[in-house]
Amino acid sequence: MLSAWALLTISLCIAGRSARARGFADRLDRVLGIAALVAWLIVGALWPAPGRRSLADSLPIYLCDLAFLAAGLAMLIDHRLPRALLYFWGVALCSQGLLVPVDRPGPSHPEFWLTWITHSFIGAYATYDLIARRYRPIWRDWRSATLLGLGYAIAVFTLDTITGWNYGYLGPSPAGTSPLLGLLGDWPLRAVWVVLLGFIGVTSIMLPWEIAGRVRPEGAAQA
């Protein structure tokens, strides 16, 4: 699955660069944006299939659900916020869904494909935005993504505490579905570590751009 995702991502970036050279980049972006929003709606509709899911894990309020939505919006509207969320949340946080998937059913189960569709769109679109659309994050973007991420963590932690759910992996439910979360200890301290690691993650992918900005020739424009 990772090999297929990498091949599709590379192909998408090549197509995006070609579209920009030929003058129809805006049309391609619109098509990609609409495709992402349609896929987001389909995944949201199929995920809580009757008799298969419950409110405890079927609401579209995981961070990856929001990053998936940001991926579509980033292609459709000329605003830095969805692009910032796609980059910082998608690359630093949601990429874990590709690299370290949680324990889910195999390819014979719809949940397998819904999970891969979500994370594949996020990863591919974040890469496309960087390579084809030349998005370059700045500290204002980092601040927006970090503050919204903190707000998300506070809201979801409160919801999880009241209900006993585990949205955002911030709740009291066992963390055994993820190998990495299992190393963070018991709740509620586990939630603190999750937030701290998220902060480190989004900051770590901002630092290379800060370093590049310091060595970039003076006067180079931001994308």
C-alpha positions in Angstrom: 0.0 0.0 0.0 2.8 2.4 0.8 4.4 1.7 -2.6 1.2 2.3 -4.4 0.7 5.5 -2.5 4.2 6.7 -3.3 3.7 6.0 -7.0 0.4 7.9 -7.1 1.9 10.8 -5.2 4.9 11.1 -7.6 2.5 10.9 -10.6 0.3 13.6 -9.1 3.3 15.9 -8.5 4.5 15.4 -12.0 1.1 16.2 -13.4 0.9 19.3 -11.2 4.2 20.7 -12.4 3.2 20.0 -16.0 -0.1 21.7 -15.5 1.6 24.8 -14.3 4.0 24.8 -17.2 1.1 24.5 -19.6 -1.2 27.1 -17.9 -4.1 24.9 -16.6 -3.0 24.5 -13.0 -6.1 26.1 -11.6 -8.4 23.6 -13.3 -6.3 20.7 -12.0 -6.4 22.1 -8.5 -10.2 22.5 -8.7 -10.6 18.9 -9.8 -8.4 17.7 -7.0 -10.2 19.8 -4.5 -13.6 18.5 -5.5 -12.3 14.9 -5.6 -11.0 15.3 -2.0 -14.3 16.8 -0.7 -16.3 14.1 -2.4 -14.0 11.4 -1.0 -14.3 13.0 2.5 -18.1 12.9 2.3 -18.1 9.3 1.1 -15.7 8.2 3.9 -17.8 10.1 6.4 -21.0 8.4 5.2 -19.6 4.9 5.1 -17.5 5.0 8.3 -20.5 4.8 10.7 -22.1 1.9 8.9 -25.2 0.6 10.8 -24.4 -2.1 13.2 -20.6 -1.7 12.7 -19.6 1.5 14.5 -20.8 3.5 17.4 -20.6 7.1 18.5 -17.5 6.3 20.4 -15.4 6.0 17.2 -17.5 7.0 14.2 -17.8 10.8 14.5 -15.7 12.7 11.9 -13.7 14.5 14.6 -10.4 12.8 14.5 -7.5 15.1 13.5 -7.1 13.2 10.3 -10.8 13.8 9.4 -10.1 17.5 9.7 -6.9 17.4 7.8 -8.7 15.5 5.0 -11.2 18.3 4.8 -8.3 20.8 4.8 -6.8 19.0 1.9 -9.8 19.6 -0.3 -10.2 23.2 0.8 -6.5 23.9 0.3 -7.0 23.1 -3.4 -10.1 25.2 -3.8 -9.6 28.4 -1.9 -6.7 30.9 -2.0 -6.1 31.0 1.7 -3.0 30.0 3.7 -4.9 28.4 6.7 -6.1 25.2 5.0 -2.7 24.8 3.4 -1.1 25.3 6.8 -3.3 22.7 8.4 -2.7 20.3 5.6 1.0 20.7 6.0 1.5 20.8 9.7 -1.3 18.4 10.8 -1.0 16.2 7.7 2.7 15.8 7.5 3.7 15.9 11.2 0.7 14.1 12.7 -1.5 12.2 10.2 1.4 10.7 8.5 1.6 8.3 11.4 -1.5 6.7 10.0 0.6 5.7 7.0 3.8 4.8 8.7 2.4 3.2 11.9 -1.2 2.2 11.2 -3.3 1.2 14.1 -4.6 -2.4 14.5 -7.4 -2.6 12.0 -9.0 -5.3 9.8 -7.3 -6.4 6.6 -8.1 -5.7 2.9 -11.2 -7.7 3.0 -12.8 -5.2 5.4 -14.1 -1.8 4.2 -12.5 -0.1 7.2 -9.1 -1.0 5.8 -9.8 0.9 2.6 -11.5 3.9 4.3 -8.5 4.3 6.5 -6.0 4.2 3.6 -8.1 6.5 1.5 -8.2 9.1 4.2 -4.5 9.0 5.0 -3.4 8.6 1.3 -5.3 11.8 0.3 -3.7 13.8 3.1 -0.2 12.6 2.4 -0.5 13.0 -1.4 -2.1 16.4 -1.3 0.4 17.7 1.3 3.3 16.6 -1.0 1.5 18.0 -4.1 1.1 21.4 -2.4 4.8 21.5 -1.5 6.2 20.3 -4.8 3.7 21.3 -7.5 2.0 24.4 -5.9 5.2 25.5 -4.1 3.7 26.1 -0.7 6.3 27.3 1.7 5.3 27.5 5.4 6.1 30.5 7.5 5.9 31.0 11.3 2.5 32.5 11.1 1.2 29.3 9.5 2.9 27.3 12.3 1.3 29.5 14.9 -2.2 29.1 13.3 -1.8 25.3 13.1 -0.4 25.0 16.6 -3.1 27.1 18.3 -5.9 25.4 16.4 -4.3 22.1 17.3 -4.2 23.0 21.0 -7.8 24.1 20.8 -8.7 20.8 19.2 -6.8 18.9 21.9 -8.6 20.8 24.8 -12.0 20.3 23.2 -11.5 16.6 22.4 -9.9 15.8 25.7 -12.9 17.3 27.5 -15.3 15.3 25.3 -13.3 12.1 25.9 -13.1 12.6 29.6 -16.9 13.1 29.9 -17.8 10.2 27.6 -14.9 7.8 28.1 -14.2 7.9 24.4 -10.8 8.1 22.8 -11.0 10.7 19.9 -7.6 12.1 19.1 -6.1 9.3 21.2 -6.6 11.7 24.2 -9.2 9.7 26.1 -9.1 7.1 28.9 -9.7 4.1 26.6 -6.9 1.6 26.2 -4.2 2.7 23.7 -3.3 -0.8 22.6 -4.5 -0.2 19.1 -1.3 1.8 18.4 2.2 0.5 19.1 3.5 4.1 19.8 0.7 5.2 22.1 1.2 2.0 24.1 4.6 3.4 25.1 3.2 6.6 26.6 1.9 5.2 29.8 -1.5 5.5 31.4 -4.2 8.1 31.0 -4.4 11.1 31.7 -0.6 11.6 31.6 -0.7 9.8 28.2 -2.8 12.7 26.8 -0.1 15.2 27.9 2.5 13.2 26.1 0.4 13.0 23.0 0.0 16.8 22.9 3.7 17.4 23.6 4.8 15.0 20.9 2.3 16.7 18.5 3.9 20.1 19.3 7.4 18.7 18.8 6.2 17.2 15.5 4.8 20.4 14.0 7.8 22.4 15.2 10.3 20.0 13.7 8.8 20.3 10.2 8.9 24.1 10.5 12.6 24.3 11.4 14.0 23.2 8.0 12.2 26.1 6.4 13.5 28.6 9.0 17.1 27.3 8.3 16.5 27.5 4.5 15.1 31.1 4.9 18.3 32.2 6.7 20.5 30.9 3.9 18.1 31.9 1.0 19.3 34.8 -1.1 17.8 38.1 0.2 14.7 39.1 -1.7 13.5 35.6 -2.5 9.7 35.6 -2.5 7.5 33.4 -0.4 5.1 31.1 -2.3 
